[in-house]
Amino acid sequence: MARPTFLVAEAEPGAALSTRKLVLETAKFNVITAHSPKEANEFLAKARDLYDAIIVSTDLKGAGEFANHLKKAEPNMPLICVSPNQSTSLKMADHHVPSHEPETLAELCRELFGDPRKTEA
């Protein structure tokens, strides 16, 4: 089984590094990071089949428009919203995770895609 790959759309490089390195890559998932909706769309246009899910931070400028566009174009693509508080979310997201609970994100990804740590030799 190939390790799942996620496209993380996060405005701040430090926050993206936190999501990517400390949470997802430690959990043995593959991650590509985009720092704007434009960059995320470019990555998707080049290799849509590479990604198993999209993770979007509500701190990303244009996150709502990006989420709406993504779900219209790819309704079966899992969309995970990461937000600093429950009052900020993306209506189109399939899952919502508080950004201050990084292990919750890893657990959700394991539930959705399996645990890559168990398939490695």
N, C-alpha and C positions, 0 to 999 in steps of 0.2 A: 504494500500500500504506500503510495506517495504521500509525503507530508502535505497537509492542507496549506494553501497559500492565501494570505489575506492582503487586501489593499487597505492601508490605514490612511485616511485623509484627516490630517491634523495640522492646524495652523502654525503652532509653535514648534520649532525643531526640538526644543528640550522636552516638551510634552510628547512629541512623536517618539523621541528616543526612549522615553520612559515606557510608553505603551509597547513599543516594538521590542526593545532590548530586555527590559526588566520583567515583562509579563509574557509576551507571546513567544519570543525566541527562546527564553528560558524554558518554556513549556514545549519547545521543539517544533513550533509552527514556523513556516516561512512567511516573511513579511516584506512587502514593498511599501514605501511611504511616499505619499504625495502631500505637498504643503499648500495646495489650492484645489478648488474644484476643476479648474482648467487642466492642471497637471494630472489629476485623477482621471479625467475624461480622456486625456492623451494616452495614459497607461492602458485604460480599458479598450480604447480603439486599436491599439497595437497588439494586445494579447488578452482579449476578453476571457478566453478559455483557461487562462492561467490561474484565475482567481476563484476561490471557493466562496468567499464572502467579502463584503465591504464593511469596514469599521469607520464611522464618521464621528468626529467630535463636534458638539454643538458650538464650540468656540471657533470653528472654521467659518470664515466669512462666506456667506452664500451656501451654508450647509443645507438649509431647507430646500432651496431650489435644486441643488445637486441631488438630494435624496428623492425629490419628486421626479426629476428627469430620469434618475437611475431606475426607480421602480416602474416607470412607464415603459422604459426601454428593455428592462430586464426584470420582469415581475417575479421570477423564480430565484433571483439572486438574493441570498440572505443579506439583510442590512442591519447592522448593529450600531446603535446610537450610544456614544459615551458622553456623559454630561456631568458637570460639576454639581448639579442639583436636580431634584425631581421636577422643579417647575419649568425647566428648560429641556425640551425633548424634540425629536423629529417625528411628526405624525406618521410619516410613511415607514418608519423603521419597524422591523419585525421583532427586535429585541432592544431593551434599554438597560444600560449598565451604568451605575454611578462611577465617575472617574476616580473617586477616592477609595474605591474598592477594587484594586487591580486583580486580585485573585478571583473575583467574581467573573471578570472577563475571561480569564483562562479557563475557569470551570465551565462557563457557557460554551466556549469554543470546543472544549473536550466533549460536552454533551452533544453538540451538533455534529462534530466531525470525528469523534474518537480521540483517543489519547496517543499521540505519536511516540511518546516515551515507551509505550508497551510494544511497539512494532519494530523498534530499532534493535539491531543485533548487538 
